[in-house]
């Protein structure tokens, strides 16, 4: 059960981090490691800036939507509304006043700000991640030799990870727990 959620797989994460660090130390030069660290910083910076801009735009959209809703309610409240309907057969029915049901509420305002800012956070964060990834990729791939060394190091790391997973599956008696 403790291995069923990714957040609880600390042993596996630590093992992969050690393996990745070994490959970083042995397969790459100091300039390659510095370039990778700069690239990760670039991605996180772009994502942070994109998220902040997205939240700001989300709040701005929520503010505009709330003010439009409020002005629409004020216009509806001030408009002259019919109070009864007369049918062709002479029957008269009164029309209920629905103005109190259309009044903007605190809960509606909260929901507007929450969902608009959450949408802005998601959109801005994703766009920042895409932009940061593209920028980091360009910074790493501008030197063909460094790119080749990094690709080889990643290939060796991935092969080691797959070998360890295969060894673990071969020696593990209870495969049923691994499947579910």
C-alpha positions in Angstrom: 0.0 0.0 0.0 2.8 2.4 0.8 4.3 1.9 -2.7 0.9 2.5 -4.5 1.2 6.3 -4.5 4.1 8.0 -6.1 4.6 10.4 -3.2 5.4 7.4 -0.9 8.0 5.8 -3.2 10.9 7.6 -1.5 13.3 4.6 -1.7 12.9 4.4 -5.5 13.3 8.2 -5.9 16.5 8.2 -3.9 17.9 5.3 -5.8 17.2 7.0 -9.2 18.6 10.3 -7.9 21.9 8.5 -6.9 22.1 6.8 -10.3 21.4 10.1 -12.1 24.1 11.8 -10.0 26.6 9.1 -10.9 26.0 9.5 -14.6 26.2 13.3 -14.2 29.6 13.0 -12.5 31.1 10.3 -14.7 29.7 10.9 -18.2 29.7 14.7 -18.4 32.2 17.5 -18.2 31.9 20.4 -15.7 30.7 22.7 -18.5 28.0 20.2 -19.4 26.8 20.0 -15.8 26.8 23.8 -15.5 24.8 24.1 -18.7 22.2 21.6 -17.4 21.9 23.5 -14.1 21.4 26.7 -16.0 18.8 25.1 -18.2 16.8 23.8 -15.2 17.0 27.3 -13.6 15.8 28.8 -16.9 12.8 26.4 -17.0 11.8 27.1 -13.4 12.1 30.8 -13.9 10.0 30.9 -17.0 7.4 28.7 -15.2 7.3 30.9 -12.2 6.9 34.1 -14.3 4.3 32.4 -16.5 2.3 31.3 -13.4 2.5 34.8 -11.8 1.3 36.4 -15.0 -1.4 33.8 -15.4 -2.7 34.4 -11.9 -2.7 38.2 -12.5 -4.6 37.8 -15.7 -7.0 35.5 -14.0 -7.7 38.0 -11.3 -8.1 40.8 -14.0 -10.6 38.6 -15.9 -12.5 37.8 -12.7 -12.6 41.5 -11.8 -14.0 42.4 -15.3 -16.5 39.6 -15.2 -17.7 40.6 -11.7 -18.1 44.2 -12.7 -20.0 43.3 -15.9 -22.3 41.0 -13.9 -22.9 43.8 -11.4 -23.7 46.4 -14.0 -25.9 44.0 -15.8 -27.8 43.3 -12.6 -28.1 47.1 -11.9 -29.5 47.6 -15.5 -32.0 44.7 -15.0 -33.1 46.0 -11.6 -33.7 49.5 -13.0 -35.6 48.3 -16.1 -39.3 48.4 -16.2 -40.7 44.9 -15.9 -44.1 43.5 -16.6 -46.0 42.4 -13.5 -48.8 40.4 -15.1 -49.7 38.5 -18.3 -53.1 38.6 -19.9 -54.0 35.5 -21.9 -56.3 35.4 -25.0 -59.1 33.9 -23.0 -59.0 36.8 -20.5 -57.3 35.0 -17.7 -54.6 37.1 -15.9 -51.5 35.7 -14.2 -49.0 37.7 -12.1 -45.3 37.4 -12.9 -43.1 36.8 -9.9 -40.2 39.2 -9.4 -36.9 37.3 -10.0 -34.7 40.3 -9.3 -33.5 38.9 -5.9 -32.4 35.6 -7.6 -30.2 37.5 -10.1 -28.3 39.6 -7.4 -24.5 38.9 -7.4 -23.6 37.0 -4.3 -20.4 36.7 -2.3 -20.2 33.0 -3.0 -20.5 33.7 -6.8 -17.7 36.4 -6.5 -15.5 33.9 -4.6 -16.1 31.2 -7.2 -15.4 33.7 -10.0 -12.1 34.8 -8.5 -11.1 31.2 -7.6 -11.8 29.6 -10.9 -10.5 32.4 -13.1 -7.2 32.6 -11.1 -6.9 28.8 -11.1 -7.4 28.8 -14.9 -4.8 31.6 -15.3 -2.4 29.7 -13.1 -2.8 26.6 -15.2 -2.6 28.4 -18.5 0.3 30.7 -17.5 2.3 27.8 -15.8 1.9 25.6 -18.8 2.9 28.3 -21.3 5.8 29.3 -19.1 6.9 25.6 -19.0 6.7 25.3 -22.7 8.6 28.6 -23.3 11.2 27.7 -20.6 11.7 24.2 -22.1 12.2 25.6 -25.5 14.7 28.2 -24.3 16.6 25.6 -22.2 16.7 23.2 -25.1 18.1 25.9 -27.4 20.8 26.7 -24.8 21.8 23.1 -24.5 21.7 22.2 -28.2 23.7 25.2 -29.4 27.0 23.3 -28.9 26.9 20.0 -30.9 29.6 18.3 -28.8 27.9 19.1 -25.5 24.6 18.0 -26.9 26.1 14.6 -28.0 27.7 14.1 -24.5 24.4 14.9 -22.7 22.4 12.6 -25.0 24.9 9.7 -24.4 24.8 10.3 -20.7 21.0 10.2 -20.8 21.0 7.1 -22.9 23.3 5.3 -20.4 21.2 6.5 -17.5 18.0 5.2 -19.1 19.6 1.9 -19.9 20.8 1.5 -16.3 17.3 2.3 -15.0 15.7 -0.3 -17.4 18.3 -2.9 -16.3 17.5 -2.3 -12.7 13.8 -2.6 -13.3 14.3 -5.8 -15.2 16.5 -7.2 -12.4 13.9 -6.3 -9.8 11.1 -8.0 -11.8 13.2 -11.1 -12.3 14.0 -11.5 -8.6 10.7 -10.5 -7.2 8.4 -13.4 -6.1 5.2 -11.5 -5.8 4.5 -9.9 -9.1 0.8 -9.5 -8.3 1.5 -6.6 -5.8 3.6 -4.8 -8.5 0.7 -5.0 -11.0 -1.9 -3.6 -8.7 
